Amino acid sequence: ELNYLKKEALRFLSNENIHKNWSFLFQNQALFDEAEKQVRSDIQKNAFEMVIIGQTIIPNKYFAQYNEIKRQIPPNNVFEGFLYHGTRIANHQKIIKTHFYMPGVDKEIKQIDFGFFGVGIYATENLFYASYYANNCNLLKINEKASIICCRVIYDKSKIIEIKDLSFNGVKIDPKIANKFGIHHTVVGDSVYYHPISLSPNNRNVIVAGEYVFPNKYQIIPICSFIVMRTDYFILWKDENIENNENTNYMKELSREIQ
């Protein structure tokens, strides 16, 4: 009876200003279900324990521009997915109303840097790393919270520039890439202050994250806003001989590994 209930809800809301928003949500339910599935998966895979609170769905009005970009990319080259943008909760309402501002194009905005890996809108697949930027460039401590925006993104996967150093700091993305809806991409690590790293079996970084730089603001569409909270680890151990030397050593080793 779900479809019937949706129609009834829309009928009762037909005179309300939010009627269009409800229509958008119902028509794009699969998109939001996919986003929720991705967020849950990314939390499970993350090295840090987190929970999500205060989620808000965004009926974004810029999907027409997004879909126009999709039509211009060769079908075999289209990449679509979900990435995260960390920013203070005070900025969420502004982003929802007016979308992201493009540095150097839209009106002047406050930036924490010139764009280490090129000028554009930044996002990452790592939720905990996104929370770093939402928390004034401080890692979340236990029970601290930060605000995250989950975005639908699109780019031409044949037009990716891999960044290996800081030579693109403050540099605009080449029009040959930008006009074809490509991106800049790099992988950063905490051991080098979130500068580019090369992944190897000997990688010693605790935080490893991809940085994606979008030259067109309609390549990245906010679809939900939420608060992420870092939580503590929980160890449950049942053993009649928990206090013996062997188990004590195991517990110490396990605690070290978790930390």
C-alpha positions in Angstrom: 0.0 0.0 0.0 3.0 2.3 0.0 2.2 3.9 -3.4 -1.3 4.6 -2.3 0.0 6.2 0.9 2.4 8.4 -1.0 -0.5 9.6 -3.3 -2.6 10.4 -0.3 0.2 12.3 1.4 0.8 14.4 -1.7 -3.0 15.1 -2.0 -3.1 16.4 1.6 0.1 18.4 1.1 -1.0 19.9 -2.3 -1.6 23.3 -0.8 1.6 23.4 1.2 4.8 25.1 0.0 6.7 21.8 0.5 4.6 19.9 -1.9 7.2 20.0 -4.6 9.8 18.7 -2.1 7.7 15.6 -1.2 7.2 14.9 -4.9 10.9 15.0 -5.5 11.6 12.7 -2.6 9.0 10.1 -3.7 10.2 10.2 -7.3 13.9 9.7 -6.3 13.4 7.2 -3.5 15.9 4.8 -5.1 18.6 7.5 -5.1 18.2 8.1 -1.3 18.1 4.4 -0.6 21.3 3.9 -2.5 22.9 6.8 -0.6 21.9 5.4 2.8 23.3 2.0 1.8 26.6 3.7 0.8 26.8 5.7 4.1 26.2 2.6 6.2 28.9 0.7 4.2 31.4 3.5 4.6 30.9 3.6 8.3 31.5 -0.1 8.6 34.7 0.0 6.6 36.1 3.1 8.4 39.0 2.6 10.8 37.3 4.9 13.3 34.1 4.1 15.2 31.3 6.5 14.3 27.5 6.8 14.4 25.2 9.2 12.5 22.6 11.4 14.1 20.3 14.2 12.9 20.0 13.2 9.2 18.2 15.6 6.8 17.2 14.6 3.3 17.8 17.4 0.7 15.4 17.7 -2.3 18.0 19.4 -4.5 16.8 21.7 -7.3 20.0 21.4 -9.3 19.5 17.9 -10.7 18.5 19.3 -14.1 22.0 20.8 -14.4 23.5 17.5 -13.2 21.6 15.5 -15.7 22.6 17.8 -18.5 26.3 17.1 -17.6 25.5 13.4 -17.7 24.2 13.7 -21.2 27.4 15.3 -22.3 29.7 12.6 -21.0 30.1 9.5 -23.3 28.1 6.7 -21.6 31.1 4.4 -21.2 33.0 7.1 -19.4 30.4 8.2 -16.8 31.2 7.7 -13.2 28.5 8.3 -10.6 28.8 7.8 -6.9 28.6 9.3 -3.4 31.2 11.5 -1.7 31.3 13.6 1.5 31.9 17.2 2.0 32.8 18.3 5.6 31.7 21.8 6.7 30.4 23.6 9.8 26.7 23.0 10.5 26.1 26.8 10.1 27.0 26.4 6.4 24.6 23.6 5.6 21.5 25.7 5.2 23.3 28.1 3.0 24.6 25.3 0.8 21.2 23.8 0.6 19.6 27.1 -0.5 22.3 28.4 -2.9 24.4 25.3 -3.7 28.2 25.2 -3.4 30.2 28.4 -4.3 33.0 27.9 -6.9 36.2 29.5 -5.7 37.3 32.3 -8.0 34.0 32.3 -9.9 31.1 33.0 -7.5 31.2 35.8 -4.9 34.1 35.9 -2.5 34.0 33.0 0.0 36.1 32.2 3.0 38.7 29.6 2.2 41.1 27.7 4.5 43.6 27.4 1.7 43.9 28.1 -2.1 43.2 24.6 -3.0 46.2 22.3 -2.5 45.3 20.1 -5.4 43.6 22.6 -7.7 40.8 25.2 -7.6 37.4 23.6 -7.2 34.9 22.0 -4.9 36.5 19.3 -2.7 35.0 16.0 -1.5 36.3 12.7 -0.1 35.1 9.1 0.3 36.4 8.9 3.9 33.7 10.1 6.4 36.2 10.5 9.2 38.5 12.7 7.1 35.5 14.8 6.0 34.7 15.3 9.7 38.2 16.8 10.1 37.3 19.8 7.9 33.9 20.1 9.6 35.7 20.3 13.0 38.0 23.3 12.2 40.7 20.9 10.9 40.8 19.0 14.2 40.3 15.2 14.4 37.2 14.2 16.2 37.8 13.0 19.8 35.5 10.5 21.5 31.9 11.7 21.6 32.7 14.8 19.5 30.4 15.6 16.6 30.8 17.2 13.2 28.6 18.0 10.2 28.8 16.2 6.9 27.0 16.6 3.5 26.6 13.5 1.4 26.7 14.4 -2.3 25.9 12.7 -5.6 28.9 13.2 -7.9 29.5 12.6 -11.6 32.7 12.9 -13.7 34.3 11.6 -16.9 36.5 8.8 -15.6 38.7 9.1 -18.7 39.5 12.8 -17.7 41.2 12.3 -14.3 44.5 14.1 -13.4 46.3 12.2 -10.6 48.0 14.7 -8.3 51.4 13.6 -6.8 52.6 16.8 -5.1 51.6 20.4 -4.3 52.4 21.9 -7.7 48.7 22.5 -8.4 48.2 24.6 -5.2 45.9 27.4 -6.2 46.0 26.4 -9.9 42.8 26.2 -12.0 42.0 22.9 -13.5 43.0 22.7 -17.2 40.0 23.6 -19.4 40.7 20.4 -21.4 39.7 18.6 -18.2 37.2 21.0 -16.8 35.2 21.4 -20.0 34.9 17.7 -20.4 33.8 17.3 -16.7 36.9 15.6 -15.5 38.5 16.0 -12.0 41.7 16.2 -10.1 42.3 13.3 -7.7 44.9 12.4 -5.1 45.4 10.1 -2.1 46.5 11.8 1.1 47.7 10.5 4.5 48.0 11.8 8.0 51.7 11.0 8.4 52.6 13.8 5.9 50.0 16.3 7.1 47.5 15.2 4.4 49.8 15.7 1.5 49.8 13.1 -1.4 51.1 9.7 -0.6 51.8 6.5 -2.6 50.0 3.5 -1.3 52.3 0.5 -0.6 52.3 -2.6 1.7 54.5 -0.5 4.1 51.9 2.3 4.3 52.0 3.6 7.9 49.2 6.2 7.7 46.3 5.8 10.1 44.1 8.0 8.0 44.1 7.5 4.2 41.7 9.4 2.1 41.0 10.3 -1.5 40.6 14.0 -2.4 38.4 14.7 -5.4 38.4 18.2 -6.9 35.4 19.2 -9.1 35.8 22.1 -11.5 32.0 22.4 -12.2 29.7 22.9 -9.1 26.9 20.9 -10.8 29.1 17.8 -10.9 28.6 17.5 -7.1 25.0 17.7 -5.8 24.2 17.7 -2.0 21.5 15.1 -1.3 21.6 14.7 2.5 23.0 16.4 5.6 23.9 14.7 8.8 25.9 14.9 12.0 28.6 12.2 12.6 29.7 11.4 16.1 32.9 9.5 17.0 32.3 6.8 19.6 34.5 4.6 21.7 35.5 1.0 20.9 33.8 -1.7 23.0 35.6 -4.9 23.9 33.6 -7.8 25.3 35.7 -10.7 26.7 34.4 -13.7 28.6 37.0 -16.0 30.1 37.1 -17.7 33.5 40.9 -17.1 33.6 40.8 -13.5 32.5 43.4 -12.4 35.1 46.2 -14.9 34.2 49.4 -13.6 32.6 48.6 -15.0 29.1 45.2 -13.3 28.9 46.5 -10.1 30.4 49.1 -9.9 27.7 46.5 -10.6 25.1 44.4 -7.8 26.4 47.3 -5.3 26.3 48.2 -6.4 22.8 44.6 -6.0 21.7 44.3 -2.5 23.3 47.5 -1.4 21.5 46.2 -2.6 18.2 42.9 -0.8 18.6 44.6 2.4 19.6 
